[in-house]
Amino acid sequence: MSGLDFHPVMLKLPFLLGGVGTTMLLAGISFALGLLLAVVLVIMRVDGRGPVKRLSVIYGTALTNTPQLSQIFALFYSLPLFGMTVSPFISVLTGMALNAAAYLAEILATGLRTVPHAYHDAALTLGMNRFQIWTRVLLPHAGRAMYPALSNHFQIMILGSSMASIFGVEDLTGRAYDIGTSSFRIVEVMSVTAGLYIILSFVLGGLLALLHHLVERRV
């Protein structure tokens, strides 16, 4: 075969686009779970003492200084050893969520440093307990300050979710591999897939920026 021929790829475009939903689902759920765990890690780091605080620091250090792919591989192959058989999708999702938690915790910790200490003192004066202070004062203000960083990390996770194809998950990249191996047009299909990721990133970036603008107007 010589030259580029996008015709076989265009015929399979509906099949390729079907992987976008899986990509979004994988990134969205893992981001949400990672953010919840990140909140726990930050609370452990700020309010925890001794072993609890050290555990949060060790978790963040370990997962931010090792490749995410190796973490997912370890999870994928170790779970069956403990009698836990899960689908490749769940394995990748869990690995991505655990990895995201470490990075998102660092982002939230940075955001907390932007919250004036006077807000904390005012909350105590109003008689708020620790749960109310975290949920009504600290986390909302930290989240607003770090929203651009959080949304940026979400977009990074969408691109990073392409590693799910290694484990047989039919996300956007996984379906691109299927088309490439059956049509022998790997350059063409990967070029189209790259374009789809670019479009997806621009659309999501615009939607997230619009959401931020609308939230800021309401506050």
C-alpha positions in Angstrom: 0.0 0.0 0.0 1.3 3.5 -0.9 -0.1 6.9 0.0 -2.7 7.8 2.5 -6.3 6.5 2.1 -8.8 7.8 4.7 -11.8 6.1 3.0 -11.7 2.9 5.1 -11.4 5.0 8.2 -14.3 7.2 7.3 -16.5 4.1 6.8 -15.7 3.0 10.3 -16.1 6.6 11.8 -19.4 5.8 13.6 -17.8 2.8 15.3 -14.8 5.0 16.2 -17.0 7.7 17.7 -18.7 5.1 19.8 -15.5 4.9 21.8 -15.9 8.6 22.9 -18.6 7.6 25.4 -16.4 5.0 27.0 -13.5 7.5 27.2 -15.7 10.1 28.8 -17.2 7.6 31.2 -13.8 6.3 32.3 -12.3 9.7 32.8 -15.5 11.2 34.5 -16.0 8.4 37.0 -12.3 8.1 37.9 -12.0 11.9 38.3 -15.1 12.0 40.6 -13.8 9.1 42.7 -10.3 10.5 42.8 -11.6 13.9 43.9 -13.6 12.3 46.8 -10.5 10.4 47.9 -8.4 13.5 47.5 -10.7 15.4 49.9 -10.1 12.6 52.5 -6.4 12.7 51.9 -6.3 16.5 52.4 -8.3 16.3 55.6 -6.0 13.5 56.9 -3.0 15.8 56.1 -4.4 18.9 57.7 -6.4 17.5 60.7 -4.7 14.2 61.1 -1.8 13.5 63.5 1.0 11.0 63.6 0.4 7.9 61.5 -2.7 9.3 59.8 -0.9 12.4 58.5 2.1 10.4 57.5 -0.1 7.9 55.6 -1.6 10.7 53.5 1.9 12.0 52.7 3.3 8.6 51.8 0.3 7.8 49.6 0.8 11.1 47.7 4.5 10.6 47.4 4.3 7.0 46.2 1.6 7.6 43.5 3.0 10.8 42.1 6.5 9.4 41.7 5.6 6.2 39.9 4.2 5.8 36.4 0.4 5.6 36.3 0.6 2.7 33.8 2.7 0.6 36.1 0.2 1.2 38.9 -2.7 0.0 36.7 -0.6 -3.0 35.6 0.0 -3.9 39.3 -3.6 -3.5 40.1 -4.8 -5.5 37.0 -2.6 -8.5 37.8 -2.6 -8.4 41.6 -6.4 -8.4 42.2 -6.9 -11.9 40.9 -4.3 -13.1 43.3 -6.7 -12.1 46.1 -9.7 -13.8 44.5 -11.0 -10.5 43.0 -11.9 -10.9 39.3 -13.0 -7.6 37.8 -13.4 -6.4 34.3 -10.5 -4.5 32.6 -12.7 -1.4 32.6 -13.0 -1.5 36.4 -9.3 -2.2 36.9 -8.3 0.8 34.8 -10.9 3.0 36.3 -9.8 2.1 39.8 -6.1 2.6 38.9 -6.9 6.0 37.4 -9.0 7.1 40.4 -6.3 6.1 42.9 -3.6 8.0 40.8 -5.9 11.0 40.4 -6.5 11.2 44.1 -2.8 11.8 44.8 -2.5 14.7 42.3 -5.9 16.2 43.1 -5.0 16.2 46.8 -1.9 18.3 46.0 -4.1 20.7 44.0 -6.6 21.0 46.9 -3.8 21.5 49.4 -2.5 24.4 47.4 -6.0 25.8 47.2 -6.4 25.6 51.0 -3.3 27.8 51.4 -5.2 30.6 49.5 -8.1 30.6 52.0 -7.5 33.4 54.6 -7.1 32.1 58.1 -9.7 34.7 59.2 -12.4 32.6 57.4 -11.5 29.7 59.7 -11.6 31.8 62.8 -15.0 33.3 61.7 -16.4 29.9 61.3 -15.3 28.9 64.8 -16.8 32.1 66.1 -20.1 31.1 64.5 -20.1 27.8 66.3 -19.4 25.6 63.3 -18.0 22.1 63.9 -15.1 20.6 61.9 -17.4 19.0 59.3 -19.2 22.3 58.7 -16.0 24.2 58.4 -14.6 21.9 55.8 -17.8 21.6 53.8 -19.0 25.2 54.0 -15.9 27.2 54.2 -12.5 25.5 53.4 -13.3 23.2 50.5 -15.7 25.6 48.6 -13.1 28.4 48.7 -10.2 26.1 47.9 -12.2 24.5 45.1 -13.0 27.9 43.6 -9.4 29.0 43.7 -8.2 25.7 42.2 -11.0 25.2 39.6 -8.8 25.9 36.6 -6.2 23.4 37.9 -8.9 20.8 38.6 -10.5 21.2 35.2 -7.1 21.0 33.5 -6.3 17.8 35.3 -9.7 16.4 34.2 -8.7 17.1 30.6 -5.4 15.4 31.2 -7.2 12.3 32.5 -9.3 12.2 29.3 -6.1 12.0 27.2 -4.5 9.6 29.7 -7.5 7.2 29.6 -6.1 6.1 26.2 -3.9 3.6 28.1 -7.1 1.6 28.8 -6.8 0.3 25.3 -3.7 -1.7 26.4 -6.0 -3.7 28.7 -8.6 -4.4 26.0 -11.0 -1.5 26.9 -12.8 -0.3 23.8 -12.4 3.4 24.4 -11.6 5.9 21.6 -8.0 4.6 21.2 -9.0 1.0 21.7 -11.5 1.2 18.8 -8.8 3.0 16.7 -6.5 0.1 17.2 -9.3 -2.3 16.1 -9.9 -0.3 12.9 -6.2 0.1 12.2 -5.4 -3.7 12.5 -8.4 -4.7 10.3 -7.9 -2.0 7.6 -4.0 -1.8 7.8 -4.5 2.0 7.8 -2.9 2.7 11.2 -1.5 6.1 10.3 -4.8 7.3 8.9 -6.9 6.1 11.8 -4.5 7.4 14.4 -4.5 10.8 12.6 -8.3 10.9 12.8 -8.2 9.8 16.4 -5.8 12.5 17.3 -8.1 15.0 15.7 -11.0 13.7 17.7 -9.0 14.1 20.9 -8.2 17.7 20.0 -11.8 18.5 19.3 -12.9 16.8 22.5 -10.3 18.8 24.5 -11.4 22.1 23.0 -15.1 21.4 23.5 -14.6 20.3 27.1 -12.2 23.2 27.8 -14.9 25.6 26.6 -17.7 24.0 28.6 -15.6 23.9 31.8 -14.7 27.6 31.3 -18.3 28.5 30.8 -19.3 26.5 33.9 -16.7 28.4 35.9 -18.0 31.7 34.6 -21.6 30.9 35.4 -20.6 29.8 39.0 -18.6 32.9 39.6 -21.5 35.1 38.5 -23.8 33.4 41.0 -21.4 33.8 43.9 
